[in-house]
Amino acid sequence: MDYKINSEIINTEGDVFLMLDEFLEKRDNEWWNKFYSNKEKEVPFF
């Protein structure tokens, strides 16, 4: 039999990060710098 490894199986912590990278929209450094520059935003992690 020919078995193929399922790329959607999460085996390691690194696999979680790869999965999240695929799900989340790609953002460049400039976008994140602008996002984090306003510490007065009403978001739970500021």
N, C-alpha and C positions, 0 to 999 in steps of 0.2 A: 504493500500500500504506500501511496505517496502522501505524506502528511505535510501540511502547511501551517506554520506558526501564525496564530491569529495576532495581528498587530494591535488589536484593541484590548488585549489582555494586559492588565497592570501587574507587574511583578516587583517593581522597585519604586523607590521614591522618585528616581529620575524619570520613570515612565509616567508618573503623575504630572510632572512638569512638562513633559512633551505633549501630553494630552491637553493640558491647559493652554499651551502655546497654540495648538491647533484650533481650540474652541474660541479663544479670545482674539479680538481684532488686533492686528499688528499696529503698534503705536511707536512713533519715534521718540527720541529723548526730549525733543522740544515740546511735544505734547505733554509728556509726564512732568517736565519742569514747570510748565504753566499750570498743570493740574495741582501740583503740590505747593505752588507759590502762595496760594490764598489759604492761610491757616484758619481763617474765620468761617469757612464753609461749614454748613450744617451736615457733616458726615460723621459717622460713629468712630472713625479711627483717627480723627484729629484731636 
